Structure formats: C-alpha cells, structure tokens
Amino acid sequence: MLKSIKVSRLLGVSYLFLLILNSCESVPECNTPNVELEVTDTRSGRSEGVIEMTSDLGINYNYAWDGGGVDVSIDGLAPGRYCVTITQVDSPDCQTTICQEVQSKEDVGGKDLDDGTTKILFIGNSHTFYNNLPTTVSRILDDSKLPKPIIVKNITPGGWRFEQHAEDQRTIEMIKSDNWDFVVLQENASYASYVKRRAEELVYPFAEILFDQVIDNNPDTEIILYMTHAYEDGLDDCESNPTGCSYELMQNEIRRNYLHMGELIESQIAPAGILWKIILSKNESLNLFADDKIHPSREGSQISAATVATIISMERLKVEVLDPFLFDQSESILITDVINQALFDGDPDWKLF
C-alpha cells in the first residue's frame, strides 16, 4: 500500500515521493524501501517523457514496467499512465505496483510550443549561412513527422563567435522574437579548436550565456550545438594554436570542445564535422570543401544540413531527401547509412572516431 504521496510540478518535471509499505508487511521477510520517482513530462505530439526511480534500492528488487521495461527508468513516453511493479528478490510475494502520469507540458503550465508549426533559429556565422543551410534543413524536415510548416530564421554574420552573439542586441532580440522549438548554436571553428584552457575563457562562458538567454525566453526550447568541420589544411596560424595545425588535429579539438559544451549546457550535438570525417574515410573522392578550403561546398553543406535535421527530428534519414544533383545513388546511400548508423546505432562511435 502507499503510506503517503507528495507531488510537486515545476516546468514540466514532477517529483513524486512515496513511502512503500508492501502488501506483505506482516511477513518479516518483507522490507520497507523508500522510493523516489521523478517524472519528466513531454511536449504535445511528442514521445519525450521519462519516469525514473532515483532512489537506489540495490540488487534486492526487480522492476517490471507495464510497457515491458525492467530497468529503474523508462523513456520515450507519450502522455499517459504508466505503472511499475517492484518485487523483493528474496520474497517474490512482496510486491508493490506504482502508477504515475506523464502529461503534456502544455497541459501543466508550460509555455505553449504546440502551435502547429516547428520554429528553428540558427545562431552562428558563415558556416551556417553558406549554401543556405537553414533552408536545406527545413526542406529535409518537410519529410519528417514534425508539425508543419517548418519555419527557419538565422542570425549569422560572417566570422562571428559565441562571444559576439552573446553581447549583441540583435541576437538577443532575435531570441526573444518568437517561441522557438529549436535553437541551433554554431561556434566559430577556429575558436572551437582552442585548447581547453583558452576555450574555458573564450568559448564556454558565452555558450552558457546564450543558453541562458534561450531558456529565459522559453525553458522548453531545445538547444542543439552544430559541430562544424575543421579546415581542410588546418589553421594558417597554427603556431598560436597548435591543436589546429592539421585537419585531423583541428577536428579532434573541435569535437572535444563541443562534447564539453554539450555537457555544460545539457544540449544535443549535431556532429556534422565528425560525420564528414567518417564519410571521407569511406569515399575520399567526395568534394566537401569550397575552394577556400575553409567553408563547405554545396555537397558539404548538404551533409551538415542532413546531420542537423536528423538530430532535430530524431528520425532516420531517408536517401530520397538528399539532392540527386549533388550525389549519385551510391553516394547518397553511403551518406545516409553513415549518418543513421553513427547517430542511432553508434557505428562508429562519433565521439571517438
């Protein structure tokens, strides 16, 4: 039986505290565990809810969720009622079933994002505006299950870095101008390749400021870090930044910094630069760089846009959404397979490749 229940809800997250006195409390073998459940609600039309048992009951209990899960948590939940049965391992008759609701965030006081559209703001520089990447992302997402239309806007002055955006009134006003479903942040590639000591001073603090500005506008907006590619020959001035002296070194350092920022601001990463690296390892003939060896070619932008779109939709990329005028069928299949396998199957693990 449930002795007491206390529920609180803040910004779509419920905390449910229960003291369980199970049905066999009269039997000495039955213990009385304290259980804490944390419920994260989902947005309307999505399956993003999570129920997690945060109390550590150790190995003395088994869990059986009514959806088939056997771990201490379940995720990918649509709005609805979910139950878990907790069984004491050494006394199988000692069982308690707990049920809890996953709700739509909009139904519990969240700022409504479910307005029948998907709104995406891109904040970055020329690596985002080259070849009109935001529009390409929108076109790819037209084939997804996201609400339509897909509306994209961007503020992407050439060469800009997070620090400039964080302090620029135009960027601040753009963030506040709408109820964004997604905000895509892209750092200047040379700054993103700084060693940790310099990045701690010149990159990370401004990523946090931008994160705060976005969340202040709406705490339910999803932030995605768009990890760009390294320069084809690395940085020209590599003496001041030795981690950027080659494509390989620069790309690895960009990855390290984006992974750190992802943890710092708890955001998804669209690892386009690493997916370039994987694709090129399988087909060196693809020309992904512009003539300046810094910016992307149309083919490169297409792969980056496909990566960003896949992270936004969290749906496997389809071959037919790639531009047939840029890639032949075998190239499109290769690109699609690499993106899907790396992002969904961990093959290869883009965090290590």
C-alpha positions in Angstrom: 0.0 0.0 0.0 1.1 3.6 -0.3 1.6 5.3 3.0 2.0 8.8 1.8 2.3 10.7 -1.5 3.6 14.2 -2.2 3.7 15.6 -5.7 5.2 18.8 -7.0 5.5 20.0 -10.6 7.8 22.7 -12.0 8.4 23.4 -15.7 7.0 20.0 -16.7 9.0 18.0 -14.2 7.2 16.2 -11.4 8.8 14.8 -8.3 6.8 12.0 -6.6 7.9 10.8 -3.2 6.5 7.6 -1.9 6.9 5.5 1.2 6.0 2.0 0.2 4.6 -0.4 2.7 4.1 -3.5 0.6 1.3 -6.0 0.8 3.3 -8.5 2.8 4.3 -6.1 5.6 3.1 -8.6 8.2 5.7 -11.1 6.9 9.2 -10.4 8.5 11.0 -11.1 5.2 9.4 -8.0 3.5 11.4 -4.8 3.7 10.0 -1.3 3.5 12.0 0.6 0.9 11.9 4.3 0.4 11.2 5.1 -3.3 11.5 8.4 -5.2 10.1 8.7 -8.7 11.0 11.6 -11.0 8.6 12.2 -13.9 9.6 14.4 -16.8 6.6 15.4 -19.0 6.6 15.6 -22.8 5.5 18.1 -25.3 2.2 17.7 -27.1 2.5 15.3 -30.0 5.9 14.0 -28.9 7.1 10.9 -27.0 9.8 12.5 -24.8 8.5 11.7 -21.3 10.7 10.0 -18.7 9.9 8.2 -15.5 12.9 7.4 -13.4 13.3 5.7 -10.0 16.1 7.9 -8.5 16.2 6.0 -5.1 18.9 3.3 -5.0 17.2 0.1 -3.9 20.3 -2.0 -4.9 20.1 -5.5 -6.2 17.4 -6.7 -3.9 14.5 -5.7 -6.1 13.2 -6.4 -9.6 11.2 -3.9 -11.7 8.6 -4.6 -14.3 7.0 -1.7 -16.2 3.7 -2.4 -17.8 5.3 -1.5 -21.2 7.9 -4.3 -20.8 10.8 -2.4 -19.3 12.9 -3.9 -16.5 15.2 -1.1 -15.6 14.8 1.7 -13.0 13.6 4.1 -15.7 11.6 4.2 -18.9 11.8 6.9 -21.5 10.3 7.8 -24.9 6.9 8.2 -23.3 3.8 9.9 -24.8 1.3 11.4 -22.4 -0.4 8.6 -20.5 -0.4 6.4 -17.4 2.5 4.1 -16.7 2.9 1.5 -13.9 5.9 -0.3 -12.4 5.7 -3.4 -10.1 8.6 -3.7 -7.6 9.3 -7.2 -6.4 11.6 -8.1 -3.5 14.0 -10.7 -4.9 14.1 -13.0 -1.9 10.4 -12.7 -1.2 8.5 -12.8 -4.6 5.2 -12.3 -2.9 6.3 -8.9 -1.6 5.2 -6.7 -4.5 4.1 -3.1 -4.9 2.7 -1.5 -8.0 3.1 2.2 -8.5 1.4 4.2 -11.3 2.1 7.7 -12.5 1.0 10.0 -15.3 3.2 11.6 -18.0 1.5 14.7 -19.1 1.8 17.2 -21.9 3.9 20.1 -20.7 1.4 22.5 -22.2 -1.3 21.0 -20.0 0.7 21.7 -16.8 1.5 25.3 -17.4 4.5 25.2 -19.8 4.8 27.9 -22.4 2.9 26.5 -25.4 5.1 25.4 -28.3 2.4 23.3 -29.9 1.1 26.0 -32.3 1.0 23.8 -35.4 4.5 24.9 -36.6 8.1 24.0 -36.0 10.2 27.1 -35.5 14.0 26.9 -35.7 16.5 29.7 -35.0 20.1 29.4 -36.2 22.8 31.4 -34.5 26.3 31.2 -36.0 28.3 32.5 -38.9 29.2 31.7 -42.5 29.5 28.0 -41.8 25.7 28.2 -41.2 24.7 30.6 -43.9 26.9 29.2 -46.7 24.8 27.5 -49.3 21.7 28.4 -47.3 22.0 25.6 -44.8 18.9 26.6 -42.7 16.7 26.3 -45.8 18.2 22.9 -46.6 17.4 21.8 -43.1 13.8 23.0 -43.5 13.4 21.1 -46.8 14.8 17.9 -45.3 12.5 18.3 -42.3 9.4 18.6 -44.6 9.7 14.8 -44.9 9.7 14.4 -41.1 6.8 13.9 -38.6 7.4 17.4 -37.1 4.5 19.9 -37.2 4.4 21.8 -40.5 5.2 24.3 -41.7 8.9 24.4 -40.8 9.9 28.0 -40.1 13.6 28.9 -40.0 15.4 32.1 -39.3 19.0 32.8 -38.8 21.4 35.4 -37.5 24.8 34.5 -39.0 27.3 37.4 -39.6 30.5 36.2 -41.2 33.2 35.1 -38.8 31.1 35.7 -35.6 31.7 33.7 -32.5 29.6 33.0 -29.4 31.1 35.9 -27.5 29.8 38.4 -30.1 26.4 36.9 -30.3 26.1 36.8 -26.5 26.7 40.5 -26.3 24.8 41.6 -29.5 21.4 43.2 -29.1 20.3 41.9 -32.5 20.9 38.3 -31.4 19.2 38.9 -28.1 16.2 40.4 -29.7 16.0 37.6 -32.3 16.0 35.0 -29.5 13.1 36.9 -27.8 11.2 37.5 -31.0 9.5 34.1 -31.1 8.6 30.9 -29.3 11.3 28.7 -30.8 11.0 25.0 -30.8 14.8 24.6 -31.5 17.8 27.0 -31.4 20.9 25.8 -33.3 24.2 27.2 -32.0 27.4 27.2 -34.0 30.7 28.5 -32.8 33.5 29.9 -35.0 35.6 26.9 -36.0 38.9 28.4 -35.1 37.7 29.3 -31.6 36.1 25.9 -31.3 39.5 24.3 -31.9 41.2 26.1 -29.0 42.9 24.1 -26.3 40.8 23.7 -23.1 42.5 26.5 -21.2 41.7 29.1 -23.9 38.2 27.6 -24.6 37.4 28.0 -20.9 38.0 31.7 -21.2 36.8 32.5 -24.8 34.2 29.9 -25.7 32.4 28.1 -22.8 31.2 31.1 -20.8 29.5 32.6 -23.9 27.8 29.3 -24.8 26.4 29.4 -21.3 25.2 33.0 -21.7 23.4 32.1 -25.0 21.9 29.0 -23.3 20.5 31.2 -20.5 19.1 33.7 -23.0 17.3 31.0 -24.9 16.0 29.3 -21.8 14.9 32.6 -20.3 12.7 33.1 -23.4 11.2 29.5 -23.1 12.6 26.7 -20.9 11.1 24.1 -23.3 13.1 25.2 -26.3 15.6 22.5 -27.4 19.1 23.7 -28.0 21.3 21.9 -30.5 25.1 22.5 -30.9 26.0 22.3 -34.5 29.6 20.9 -34.6 31.2 22.2 -37.8 34.1 20.7 -39.8 37.7 21.5 -39.5 39.5 23.4 -42.2 40.9 21.2 -45.0 44.5 22.1 -44.1 44.0 23.2 -40.6 44.6 26.8 -39.4 47.0 29.1 -41.1 48.3 30.5 -37.9 48.8 27.2 -36.1 51.8 28.4 -34.0 49.4 30.3 -31.7 47.0 27.3 -31.7 49.0 24.1 -32.2 45.9 21.9 -31.9 44.7 23.4 -35.2 47.8 22.6 -37.3 46.1 19.9 -39.4 42.6 18.9 -40.4 42.8 15.9 -38.1 44.1 17.8 -35.0 41.6 20.6 -35.6 38.6 18.3 -35.9 39.5 16.4 -32.8 39.8 19.6 -30.8 36.5 20.9 -32.2 34.9 17.6 -31.1 36.4 17.8 -27.6 35.1 21.3 -27.1 31.6 20.6 -28.4 31.3 17.5 -26.2 32.3 19.6 -23.2 29.8 22.3 -24.2 27.1 19.7 -24.6 27.6 18.5 -21.1 27.9 22.1 -19.8 24.6 23.3 -21.1 22.9 19.8 -21.4 22.3 20.1 -25.1 22.2 17.8 -28.1 25.1 17.8 -30.5 24.8 17.6 -34.3 28.3 16.3 -35.1 28.4 17.2 -38.7 32.2 17.7 -38.8 32.9 14.2 -37.5 30.4 12.7 -39.9 32.3 14.4 -42.7 35.4 12.7 -41.4 33.7 9.3 -41.4 32.2 9.8 -44.9 35.5 10.9 -46.3 37.2 7.8 -44.8 34.9 5.7 -47.0 34.9 7.9 -50.1 37.8 10.3 -50.5 36.6 11.5 -53.9 33.7 13.5 -52.4 34.5 17.2 -52.6 33.1 18.6 -49.3 35.2 21.8 -49.2 34.8 25.1 -51.0 37.8 26.4 -53.0 39.0 28.4 -49.9 39.4 25.0 -48.0 37.5 26.6 -45.1 33.9 26.8 -46.0 31.7 23.9 -47.2 30.9 23.1 -50.8 27.2 22.5 -51.7 27.9 18.9 -51.1 29.4 19.6 -47.7 26.5 21.8 -46.6 24.1 19.1 -47.7 25.7 16.6 -45.3 25.8 19.1 -42.5 22.2 20.1 -43.0 21.2 16.4 -43.1 23.0 15.9 -39.8 21.3 18.9 -38.1 17.9 17.8 -39.5 18.3 14.3 -38.2 19.2 15.5 -34.7 16.2 17.8 -34.7 13.7 15.2 -35.9 15.3 12.2 -34.2 14.2 10.2 -37.2 16.4 8.1 -39.5 17.4 10.0 -42.6 15.9 8.8 -45.9 18.0 8.5 -49.1 15.5 10.4 -51.2 15.8 13.7 -49.2 19.4 14.2 -50.5 19.8 16.3 -53.6 20.2 13.9 -56.6 22.0 16.7 -58.5 24.8 16.7 -55.9 25.2 13.0 -55.3 24.7 9.9 -57.3 22.7 7.0 -55.8 25.7 5.2 -54.3 27.0 8.3 -52.7 23.5 9.2 -51.3 23.2 5.6 -49.8 26.7 5.9 -48.3 25.9 9.3 -46.7 22.5 8.2 -45.4 24.0 5.0 -43.9 26.8 6.8 -42.2 24.5 9.4 -40.7 22.0 6.8 -39.5 24.5 4.3 -38.2 26.6 6.9 -36.4 23.7 8.8 -34.8 21.4 5.9 -33.9 23.5 2.8 -33.8 26.8 4.1 -32.5 28.6 2.5 -35.5 31.1 4.0 -35.5 31.0 5.9 -32.2 31.4 9.5 -33.5 32.6 10.6 -30.1 35.7 8.5 -30.6 36.2 8.2 -34.3 
